[in-house]
């Protein structure tokens, strides 16, 4: 009997034992780790927004009459962070749906996990650029890379559907 193979993962250790073909089966639940990290990213941007709004209010740089209904009542930094929060509910929603479809269809693989991590990495970098320098040409490239990762996940879901 072969000794179990131990693999270091992002959080702790998981025992993996080769199957009859000599392949190491994958814990399909690992596909949800990038989803959780993206959720943490979104929460952290909400915290940054609250902090920026608090600072703007303390500096008296908010149009009090317009702040309840109009974004332009806030300083540019607040609008910039707020726009990034909106972005976290656009393409990432497609990512969530695709991850759940892969999991439900039994299509989770090491490739799917890698693509999911690359997508989340692109979202982290996109948020960093968007809420920082907001240099649009670089932000566009990072956004496009993330969209390509979503397209690859779409292909993997299609493959899982047709092979089921």
Number of C-alpha atoms within 10 A of each C-alpha: 3 6 8 10 11 11 11 9 9 8 7 7 10 12 10 16 16 14 9 7 7 8 10 12 13 14 13 16 10 16 23 17 16 21 20 12 15 21 15 12 18 21 14 13 20 16 12 16 21 15 13 19 21 13 13 16 15 10 9 10 13 17 15 11 9 12 12 9 8 10 15 13 17 20 16 11 15 24 18 16 22 20 15 21 21 10 17 19 11 10 14 20 12 15 22 17 12 21 26 17 20 24 19 13 16 15 21 23 18 15 12 19 20 14 21 26 20 17 26 24 17 21 23 17 15 24 24 15 17 21 21 12 10 14 11 13 9 15 19 13 13 21 20 13 16 24 18 14 22 23 16 16 24 19 13 21 24 16 14 18 14 8 10 8
